[in-house]
Amino acid sequence: MKPAAFDYHRARSRAGAVALLAELADEEPKIIAGGQSLVAMMNFRLARPGHLVDITGIDDLAGIAHDGAGLRLGALTTHRTVEKAGLGVLSDAMRWVGHLPIRTRGTVGGSIAHADATAEWCLLATLLDARVRVLGPSGTREIAAGEFFLGPFWTALEPDELIVEIAFPWPLPRAALTEYADRRGDFALVAAAVDVDRGRTVLGGVAPVPLLVESVDADEIAAGLDLRDEPGISAHYRRGLARTMVQRAVAQATSHTAGPVHTRPDVCEGAQPCVTSIGEGS
């Protein structure tokens, strides 16, 4: 299928993107970056934006920075860049993101904005208490990941706001993410991310948003899930998957005998697979 008709706009700066979103607010504009989720939805006409605002030309939205406040990932940083950056659980989890072409094009900010409850970045952000920094007509604000995801594909982001970066704590804890899909690269039926240092788990595929549980006991977590039979998958089967995914994630996290990731990755230039700077422009 082909998408419904839309107007295309290319933003040259953060401020320019926000101005376009504000100007077009009554006509349902959408930000496009990697396009790995939005374009597919448009092709199936599950999304019909009247306008697309392309932000791929805003160079200072890409990169990884480490400072006293933690680890900051620019919204346009690709999954592949993080995968190769040596960032503990963040890098390890990227192998679950679709296939290599998707990881090469898809972006951290795009995944967070899409708010799929099984998406790796949504689970990681919730597990690690990330903060989403957004820019709007009134300036910047930060939203805790636990308050950002409101429902299926629904976030606290206002229509005229742009995600500029996602901040994670540093050092990263001993943590792991694993998931199950019927085919490699498909959307996960159930995903689990655990932080064994703090004894917490986040599950995807069992609730409208990533489900945070203050436990890493797989049996306890599975027993407490409120699940219903769905077409093609029973509650019993999904509960069993959740138990197994938590067990596997805990085993992976505890096998990291070196403990939390403290080492700062090397700094490099451009879009190389290591830490780069994130611009502070507006």
C-alpha positions in Angstrom: 0.0 0.0 0.0 0.9 3.6 -0.3 0.6 6.4 2.3 -2.2 8.9 2.2 -1.2 12.3 0.8 0.9 14.6 3.0 3.1 17.7 2.8 6.8 17.4 3.4 9.0 19.9 5.4 12.7 19.7 6.2 13.8 21.4 9.4 17.3 22.8 9.6 17.5 23.5 13.3 15.8 22.5 16.6 14.1 25.8 16.8 13.0 25.5 13.2 11.5 22.1 13.8 9.5 23.3 16.8 8.3 26.4 14.9 7.0 24.1 12.1 5.2 21.8 14.6 3.6 24.8 16.3 2.6 26.3 12.9 1.1 23.1 11.7 -0.4 21.9 15.0 -4.0 21.9 13.7 -3.1 19.6 10.8 -1.5 16.7 12.7 2.1 17.0 11.8 4.6 14.2 12.6 8.3 14.2 13.1 10.2 11.8 10.8 13.8 10.7 11.6 14.8 7.2 10.8 11.3 6.4 9.7 11.5 2.7 10.6 8.2 2.8 12.5 6.3 5.7 11.1 6.7 4.9 7.4 5.5 1.4 7.9 2.4 2.7 9.7 1.8 5.2 7.0 2.1 2.6 4.2 -0.7 0.6 6.0 -2.6 3.8 6.6 -2.5 3.2 10.3 -1.1 6.7 10.5 -2.2 9.6 8.3 -0.3 12.7 9.2 -1.1 15.8 7.1 2.5 17.0 7.3 5.9 15.3 7.9 8.7 17.4 9.5 12.0 15.8 8.6 14.7 16.4 11.3 17.5 14.3 9.9 19.4 17.4 8.8 19.7 18.7 12.4 23.3 17.5 13.1 23.4 18.5 16.8 20.6 16.0 17.6 23.0 13.1 17.1 25.7 11.8 19.4 26.5 10.4 22.8 27.9 12.4 25.6 29.1 11.5 29.1 29.4 14.1 31.9 28.8 14.5 35.6 25.0 14.3 35.0 25.2 10.9 33.4 25.0 9.5 29.9 23.2 11.5 27.3 22.0 10.1 23.9 20.9 12.6 21.2 17.5 11.8 19.7 19.0 11.1 16.3 21.6 8.7 17.6 21.0 5.4 15.8 20.6 2.0 17.4 23.7 0.8 15.6 25.9 3.6 17.0 24.8 2.6 20.5 25.3 -1.1 19.7 29.0 -0.5 18.9 29.6 2.0 21.7 30.4 -0.4 24.6 27.7 1.0 26.8 26.8 -2.2 28.8 23.2 -3.2 28.8 22.3 -0.3 26.3 24.7 -1.7 23.7 23.9 -5.4 24.4 20.1 -4.8 24.1 20.5 -3.4 20.5 20.9 -6.8 19.1 17.2 -7.4 19.7 16.2 -4.4 17.5 14.9 -5.7 14.2 17.6 -6.3 11.6 20.9 -4.5 10.8 19.3 -2.1 8.2 16.7 -1.1 10.9 19.4 -0.6 13.5 21.4 1.5 11.1 18.5 3.8 10.2 16.3 3.8 13.3 16.9 6.3 16.1 16.8 6.3 19.9 14.4 9.3 20.0 12.2 7.8 17.3 11.7 4.6 19.3 11.0 6.5 22.5 8.5 8.8 20.7 6.8 5.8 19.1 6.1 4.3 22.6 5.7 0.6 21.6 5.4 -1.1 25.0 7.7 -3.9 23.8 10.3 -1.6 22.3 13.8 -2.1 23.8 14.4 1.6 24.3 11.1 2.1 26.2 12.0 -0.8 28.5 15.5 0.4 29.1 14.4 4.0 29.8 11.8 2.8 32.3 14.2 0.3 34.0 17.0 2.8 34.4 14.9 5.9 35.3 16.0 7.8 32.2 14.8 11.3 31.6 13.5 12.5 28.2 14.5 16.1 27.4 12.1 17.8 25.0 12.1 21.3 23.4 8.9 23.2 22.7 7.8 26.8 22.1 8.2 27.6 25.8 11.7 26.1 26.1 13.0 22.8 27.3 11.7 20.5 29.9 12.6 17.0 31.2 10.1 14.1 31.7 10.9 11.0 33.7 10.5 7.9 31.7 8.0 6.6 34.3 5.8 9.5 33.5 6.5 9.7 29.7 4.7 6.5 28.5 0.9 7.0 29.0 -0.5 4.2 26.8 -0.1 2.3 23.6 1.8 4.6 21.2 0.8 7.5 23.5 3.2 9.7 25.4 3.4 12.9 27.5 5.0 14.7 24.5 3.0 17.7 23.3 2.2 18.0 19.6 4.6 21.0 19.3 7.5 19.4 21.2 10.6 17.7 19.9 12.6 15.1 21.8 16.2 16.3 21.8 17.9 13.7 24.1 17.5 10.9 26.5 19.6 11.0 29.7 20.6 7.7 31.5 22.3 7.4 34.9 26.0 6.6 35.1 27.5 4.3 35.9 25.2 1.7 34.4 24.2 -1.2 36.7 24.4 -4.9 36.1 21.4 -5.3 33.9 20.2 -7.3 30.9 17.4 -7.4 28.4 16.0 -10.4 26.5 12.8 -11.1 24.6 10.9 -13.6 22.5 9.4 -13.3 19.1 8.1 -16.0 16.8 10.7 -15.0 14.2 14.1 -13.2 14.6 13.6 -9.5 14.1 9.8 -9.6 14.6 8.1 -7.5 17.4 8.5 -9.2 20.7 5.6 -11.2 22.2 7.2 -10.6 25.7 10.4 -8.8 26.6 12.1 -8.5 30.0 14.8 -6.1 31.3 16.3 -6.5 34.7 18.5 -4.5 37.0 19.9 -7.0 39.5 21.7 -4.3 41.5 18.4 -2.6 42.4 16.2 -5.7 42.2 13.8 -4.4 39.6 12.3 -5.7 36.3 10.5 -4.1 33.4 8.3 -6.2 31.2 7.0 -5.5 27.7 4.1 -7.2 26.0 2.1 -7.7 29.2 0.6 -4.2 29.7 -0.3 -1.1 27.7 3.0 0.5 28.8 6.3 -1.0 30.0 5.5 -2.6 33.4 7.9 -1.9 36.2 8.1 -4.4 39.1 10.3 -4.0 42.1 11.4 -7.7 42.0 13.6 -10.0 40.0 11.8 -13.2 41.2 10.5 -14.7 38.0 7.8 -16.8 39.7 6.5 -14.0 41.8 6.4 -11.6 38.8 4.7 -14.1 36.5 2.1 -14.9 39.1 1.2 -11.3 39.6 0.5 -10.5 36.0 -3.0 -9.5 35.0 -3.3 -11.2 31.6 -6.2 -12.3 29.3 -6.4 -14.7 26.4 -5.9 -12.9 23.1 -6.2 -14.1 19.5 -3.3 -16.5 18.8 -1.9 -16.4 22.3 -3.3 -17.5 25.6 -2.7 -15.8 29.0 -1.1 -19.0 30.2 1.4 -19.0 27.4 2.3 -15.3 27.8 2.7 -15.8 31.5 5.1 -18.7 30.9 7.0 -16.5 28.4 7.3 -13.7 31.0 8.7 -16.1 33.6 11.2 -17.5 31.2 12.3 -14.1 29.9 12.9 -12.8 33.5 14.9 -15.9 34.4 17.1 -15.5 31.3 17.6 -11.8 31.8 18.6 -12.3 35.5 21.0 -15.1 34.5 22.6 -12.8 31.9 22.8 -9.8 34.2 24.4 -11.8 37.1 26.9 -13.4 34.7 28.5 -10.0 34.2 31.1 -10.6 36.9 32.8 -7.3 36.4 29.8 -5.6 38.0 28.4 -2.2 36.9 29.8 -0.5 33.9 32.0 2.4 35.1 34.5 2.9 32.3 33.9 5.9 30.2 33.9 5.0 26.5 36.5 6.7 24.3 35.5 10.0 22.7 35.4 10.2 18.9 34.2 12.4 16.1 31.2 12.3 13.8 28.9 9.3 13.6 31.5 6.8 14.7 30.4 3.9 17.0 31.6 5.5 20.2 30.9 8.6 22.3 30.4 11.8 20.5 29.3 15.2 21.6 25.7 16.5 21.5 25.2 20.0 20.5 23.5 22.4 22.9 22.0 24.6 20.3 18.3 25.4 20.3 
